[in-house]
Amino acid sequence: MDWINFLLLFAGGVLAGMINVLAGGAGFMTFPLLIATGLTEMQANAANFVALVPANIVGTLVYRQELKEMRGSLPLRCLLAVIGGTLGSFLFIWLGAESFHAAIPWLLVFATLSFGFGPSLKQWLERRQNFDVSRWLWLSLLLEFFVYVYGGYFGLGMGIILLALYSLFSHMTIHQAQALRNATIALMTVIGIAIFASNGIVPWMHAFIMMAGAVVGGFGMAKLARRLPQDVVRRVILCWSVVLTVYAFWHYR
C-alpha cells in the first residue's frame, strides 16, 4: 500500500471516529473511501465492519449502567441480533458481488431515508403521549430483526434506523436506546467479521489502518462533542448520504 492510500485511510478513520461521537453515520463516508483505495464493494463492506466496531464496543462500555436497566429485554434483542446478523452476513457471502452491486442503491436509499426522517419520527411520537407502545412490541421486535439482517448484509445507517424504532415503539430514554443500539450492533458486527474473515474477504491492512484512525478521532473528539452543534453535523452527513445515494444509482443501475 502506498503512503497516499495509507494517509487517506487513517485520516478518513479519524474523521469517522469524530462523526460517530458527534452524530453517527460514519459508514456513509468510510465506505466510498475504502473503495477509493482500490477495494471492491464487497471488500469495502467487510473492512467497514472491522474499522468501525470499536465505536460500538466503547459505546457499550460507556453505557453499561443503562444496559443494566435494559436487562429485561436485552437477552431477546441480543438473540435477534445474533440470528439476524448471521443470516444477513451469510446472505452477503452467498449472493455474491453481482447481487450486492444491484442492491447498493436501494440499501443506501433505505439508510438515507431512515437517517433523514429519524428525528421527525421521534417528535411525532412525543406529541402523542397516549400512544400505547406495549401493544406494538411484537412489531418493533420484528422490524428490529429485519434491521439486523440488513445490518449483517450491508450495515450503513442501521444504528439510526434502530434509534428511530426505539423512539417509535418504546419509552426508552435516549441513553438507554444508545446503550441497546451499541450492544446489539457490536455483537452483530463481531459475528459478521468472523463470517467475512472465514470466507477470506476482509482486507485486514486497510481495515486496521482505518480502525486506528477511528480510535484516535473518537477519543480526541469525546471531550468536545457537547460543545459543537450536532444539528449541523447531522445535516452534513445527510447531504453526504444523499450525494452517495445519487452516485450509487448512476454508477450501479
Stockholm file with secondary structure:
# STOCKHOLM 1.0

chainA/1-253         MDWINFLLLFAGGVLAGMINVLAGGAGFMTFPLLIATGLTEMQANAANFVALVPANIVGTLVYRQELKEMRGSLPLRCLLAVIGGTLGSFLFIWLGAESFHAAIPWLLVFATLSFGFGPSLKQWLERRQNFDVSRWLWLSLLLEFFVYVYGGYFGLGMGIILLALYSLFSHMTIHQAQALRNATIALMTVIGIAIFASNGIVPWMHAFIMMAGAVVGGFGMAKLARRLPQDVVRRVILCWSVVLTVYAFWHYR
#=GR chainA/1-253 SS CCHHHHHHHHHHHHHHHHHHHHTSCTHHHHHHHHHHTTCCHHHHHHHHHHHHHHHHHHHHHHTHHHHHHTTTTHHHHHHHHHHHHHHHHHHHHHHHHHHHHHHHHHHHHHHHHHHHHHHHHHHHHHTCTTCCGGGGHHHHHHHHHHHHHHHHHTCTTHHHHHHHHHHHHCCCCHHHHHHHHHHHHHHHHHHHHHHHHHTTCCCHHHHHHHHHHHHHHHHHHHTTGGGSCHHHHHHHHHHHHHHHHHHHHHHHC
#=GC SS_cons         CCHHHHHHHHHHHHHHHHHHHHTSCTHHHHHHHHHHTTCCHHHHHHHHHHHHHHHHHHHHHHTHHHHHHTTTTHHHHHHHHHHHHHHHHHHHHHHHHHHHHHHHHHHHHHHHHHHHHHHHHHHHHHTCTTCCGGGGHHHHHHHHHHHHHHHHHTCTTHHHHHHHHHHHHCCCCHHHHHHHHHHHHHHHHHHHHHHHHHTTCCCHHHHHHHHHHHHHHHHHHHTTGGGSCHHHHHHHHHHHHHHHHHHHHHHHC
//
